[in-house]
Amino acid sequence: RSGSYSKLMKSYYKLDSNDTKTSAKDKTNTSTSTSKDSAKTLANIESAAEELTASAKELYSTKSNSVFSKKADGNYDIDKIYENVSSFVEDYNSLLTTSAKSSASRIESTVSSMKNLTSGNSKDLAEIGINVDAKTGILSIDKNTFKNADMSKVKDLFHGTGSYAYGVATRSSLVDSYAQAEATRANTYGKTGKYNYNYNSGNIFSDVF
């Protein structure tokens, strides 16, 4: 019991015990990343992003029954095109408004990219009656100017996979994806505005036991 072998074994188990304690301490100090956006905010962003993606897709679609398919008389259905572009403008503005409440960097940067894309096309948009607010990025559409515009220019902006509408759709789809990812993170602010800690972090985890 007092020999060298016994001392060796005691020393070994002491080190093993210390390693176990250190490992446990490291685990309790780790934490998962968290979202600072409320569940309601993220749900609104998801909804707005999905609606914008859908309305943009209606415009850039190249199917035989697309918005830009000509009628039997060989002319565009201007009323139909205006209705779809107006929905696009409304959904675009809705996403800008809802996403402005987010603190998620990926959502912010993607919306910023979308606004930059719009800004880069602002001159062409203005020619067909769609103006971009320089300060907020919000869009407005003038019905008379739009309906009297060259529909081939409207088609160039909104039709096909290389169009402005397609670029907006790819970005709004990303926003939707990022909002969903934020919503699945361990903790968010609740509807009451209080922060919910639902993850293992230091004493918060220890206090449960």
Phi, psi and omega in degrees: 000331182254006183283179184294326180296318180297316179298322180296316181294319179298319180296320181296312182291332176294317178295319180297321179295317179296320179296321180295317180296319180296318180297317179296321180295319180297321182292320182287341180270351180277156178211152176276159178291156185231160178255137179266358178270144178287158179299323180294316179300314181294321178296320179294322179293316178303311182299314181296320180293320179295319180293320178293318178301318181293315182291325177292321180296323177301326182278317185275351180302137180253018179293164184298333180258028182293166180303328185265012174290135182281152179284177182300331180277002177087005180254158176285151174274088187298321180298318180293318180296315180299317180300316181289321179291323177297320177296320177300313180299317180296316181291325177298312180296324179297318179293320178300317183293313183289320182290340179296342180272357183271147176251003181284124186298323182291323177292314181300314183291325180289319176295322177298320178296321179294319178293323178294322177298316179295317179300321180292338179253010186300323181295314179293323178294320181297327181295336180253013174095012178250117182253147181249124177291121185298332184272314186259338183085357180295141180263151173221144183237132178262116186301311183296315179298318182296312184292338178263003181282163175289112184295339177292327177289322177297316180297319179300324182283325191246349187253135176095165185285348178259010186275170175299317181299321179294320178298320178294318181298318180296324180285320180292328176294322177295319178301317178302314180297317181292324178294321177295319180296319178298320183293336181269355179291156193303321181226140174221168172288137179281178182297333181278353181093356179274148183276130181260121177261105182241030184225171181273111179210108174052229184293336179300318178289318183295326183293343181290332185260000000 
